[in-house]
Amino acid sequence: MINKGTREIINLLKIYILPIIIALFIIFGIKILITLILWPPDIYFKLKFEMQIKMDKRIKKLLHFKLNPGPWNANFNIGIELKDGNKITYDVIGSIYDSQRIIKVNEYKIELLTLSIANENNKNKFNSHNFISYHEGIDVYLLTNILNQENGYFYNLNNILDYLDEFKLLLDTIYNEELIPGDINYVGSDITKWGDDEELERFTGYFETVRPPDNVWEKIKVKIYVINK
């Protein structure tokens, strides 16, 4: 039999402690729900991508799915195989159609050296300088400038697929030409290693882009290397 003192303690727990525990569980549950909405697990995106691929009559299957390192877990590197046999490896954010960087087309891997020329008006403000950098794949914003398409054109996978034959021809041409002068392993601020513009202009894989909209860089010069892997 429960004595009077014990009964009073139980009643106090029911009145004060139990509601607090229930409230904490509710808050914790809401927090988990919000987290799942804002930051869905990787499996959510894989299922989403596979569903998008099944609904797209041009795509045969998802070849690979990999989370890219970074603060946002909707950024992935994926590979797709088209029903015509072509394969594309590229970076996406949240959707197979939201393309960010093209890494491979079939057996051609794309690597870049870029020479960034600082805008002299902003050089001190941004503490920037001219430098050579290496990039795996080609950013679709840069590709849009190189191939003179409208702004944001290649951020959409549909436009990449529409342009795929021309893009493959460009990669074929670069691959079959003499290798562009320069050392792909060199990055840094010694821009004398870049080479002479007049000599470089005879190569299909050499481009000089327009000034980016942020106005930090005066121009960006690009060497595209196509490697059969």
C-alpha positions in Angstrom: 0.0 0.0 0.0 1.3 3.5 -0.9 1.5 5.8 2.0 0.3 9.4 2.0 3.8 10.9 1.6 4.6 8.7 -1.4 1.2 9.5 -3.0 1.8 13.3 -2.7 5.2 12.9 -4.3 3.7 11.0 -7.2 1.0 13.6 -7.6 3.7 16.4 -7.7 5.6 14.5 -10.4 2.4 14.2 -12.4 1.6 17.8 -12.1 5.1 19.4 -12.6 7.7 16.9 -13.9 5.7 14.9 -16.4 4.5 17.9 -18.5 8.1 19.1 -18.6 9.3 15.8 -19.9 6.5 15.7 -22.5 7.3 19.3 -23.6 11.0 18.3 -24.0 10.1 15.3 -26.1 7.8 17.5 -28.3 10.6 20.2 -28.7 13.1 17.5 -29.6 10.7 15.9 -32.1 10.1 19.3 -33.8 13.8 19.9 -34.0 14.4 16.5 -35.7 11.6 17.2 -38.1 12.9 20.7 -39.0 16.4 19.2 -39.5 15.0 16.5 -41.8 13.2 19.1 -43.8 16.2 21.5 -44.1 18.9 18.9 -44.2 17.5 15.7 -45.6 19.7 12.6 -45.3 21.7 11.4 -48.4 19.3 8.5 -49.0 16.5 11.0 -49.7 18.5 12.6 -52.5 19.5 9.2 -53.9 15.9 8.1 -54.1 15.0 11.5 -55.6 17.7 11.2 -58.3 16.6 7.7 -59.1 13.0 8.8 -59.4 14.0 11.6 -61.7 16.0 9.3 -63.9 13.2 6.8 -64.2 10.9 9.6 -65.3 13.4 10.9 -67.9 13.2 8.9 -71.2 16.7 9.9 -72.2 18.5 8.4 -69.2 19.2 4.7 -68.6 20.5 4.6 -65.1 22.4 6.3 -62.2 26.1 5.1 -62.4 27.3 6.5 -59.1 26.3 8.8 -56.3 28.7 10.5 -54.0 28.4 13.3 -51.4 30.8 16.1 -52.1 32.7 17.4 -49.1 31.4 20.8 -47.9 28.9 22.4 -45.5 25.8 21.6 -47.6 24.7 18.0 -47.9 22.7 18.5 -51.1 25.9 18.9 -53.1 26.7 15.6 -55.0 28.9 14.1 -57.7 26.9 11.8 -59.8 27.3 9.7 -63.0 24.5 9.0 -65.4 24.3 6.7 -68.5 22.0 7.8 -71.3 20.0 5.4 -73.4 22.1 6.3 -76.4 25.2 5.0 -74.6 26.8 8.3 -73.6 28.0 8.8 -70.0 28.3 12.0 -68.0 29.9 12.6 -64.6 29.0 15.9 -63.1 28.3 17.8 -59.8 24.8 18.7 -58.9 22.9 20.5 -56.1 19.7 18.8 -55.0 18.6 17.6 -58.4 20.0 15.8 -61.5 19.0 18.8 -63.5 20.8 21.4 -61.4 24.3 20.9 -62.9 27.3 22.7 -61.5 30.5 21.2 -62.9 31.1 18.7 -65.7 33.9 16.2 -64.8 33.8 13.5 -67.5 32.0 12.8 -70.8 32.3 9.1 -71.7 36.0 8.3 -71.3 37.2 11.9 -71.5 38.1 13.5 -68.1 38.2 17.3 -68.1 40.9 19.2 -66.2 41.6 22.9 -66.3 44.3 25.4 -65.6 43.0 28.9 -65.1 44.9 32.2 -64.9 42.9 34.7 -62.9 43.8 38.4 -63.6 42.8 40.7 -60.8 40.9 43.9 -61.5 43.4 46.6 -60.6 40.6 48.8 -59.1 39.7 46.1 -56.5 43.2 44.5 -56.1 43.9 46.1 -52.7 40.3 46.0 -51.4 40.0 42.2 -52.0 43.7 41.5 -51.2 43.8 39.5 -54.5 46.5 38.9 -57.1 47.1 37.2 -60.4 47.5 33.4 -59.9 47.2 30.0 -61.7 44.9 27.4 -60.3 44.0 23.8 -61.1 40.4 22.6 -61.4 38.9 19.1 -61.9 36.1 19.5 -64.4 34.7 22.6 -65.9 32.3 24.9 -64.0 29.1 25.4 -66.0 29.2 29.1 -65.6 32.7 29.2 -67.2 31.4 26.8 -69.9 28.6 29.2 -70.6 31.1 32.0 -71.2 33.5 29.9 -73.3 30.7 28.6 -75.6 29.0 32.0 -75.9 25.6 30.8 -74.5 23.1 32.9 -72.6 23.8 33.4 -68.9 23.1 30.3 -66.8 22.5 28.1 -69.9 24.4 25.0 -68.8 23.2 25.0 -65.2 20.3 23.0 -66.7 21.1 19.4 -67.6 18.5 19.6 -70.4 20.6 22.2 -72.1 23.8 20.1 -71.6 22.1 17.1 -73.2 20.9 19.3 -76.1 24.4 20.5 -76.6 26.1 17.2 -76.0 27.2 16.4 -79.6 28.8 19.8 -80.0 30.5 19.5 -76.6 31.8 16.0 -77.4 33.2 17.4 -80.7 35.0 20.1 -78.8 36.5 17.5 -76.4 37.5 15.3 -79.3 39.3 18.2 -81.0 41.1 19.2 -77.9 42.1 15.6 -77.2 43.5 15.0 -80.7 45.5 18.2 -80.8 49.0 18.7 -79.5 49.0 19.2 -75.7 48.6 22.8 -74.6 51.9 24.1 -73.3 52.1 24.4 -69.5 52.4 22.1 -66.5 49.0 21.0 -65.1 50.7 20.3 -61.7 51.8 23.9 -61.3 49.7 26.4 -59.4 50.7 29.6 -57.9 51.4 33.3 -58.4 54.4 32.9 -60.9 52.3 33.7 -64.0 55.4 33.6 -66.2 54.8 29.9 -66.3 51.5 30.4 -68.1 53.0 31.0 -71.6 52.6 33.4 -74.5 49.0 34.3 -75.5 49.8 34.3 -79.2 51.2 30.8 -79.0 48.3 29.6 -76.9 45.6 31.0 -79.1 46.3 28.4 -81.8 45.0 25.7 -79.5 41.3 24.8 -79.4 41.4 24.3 -75.6 42.6 27.8 -74.9 40.0 30.4 -74.0 39.9 33.9 -72.5 36.6 34.7 -70.8 34.7 37.9 -70.2 34.9 39.7 -66.9 32.8 37.9 -64.2 29.9 39.8 -62.8 31.5 40.2 -59.4 34.1 42.6 -60.9 36.9 41.2 -58.8 38.6 39.6 -61.8 39.5 41.6 -64.9 39.5 38.3 -66.9 40.1 34.6 -66.6 42.3 32.7 -69.1 41.6 29.0 -69.4 43.5 25.9 -70.7 41.3 22.8 -71.1 43.1 19.5 -70.9 41.2 16.4 -72.0 42.5 13.1 -70.7 41.3 9.6 -71.8 40.6 7.7 -68.6 
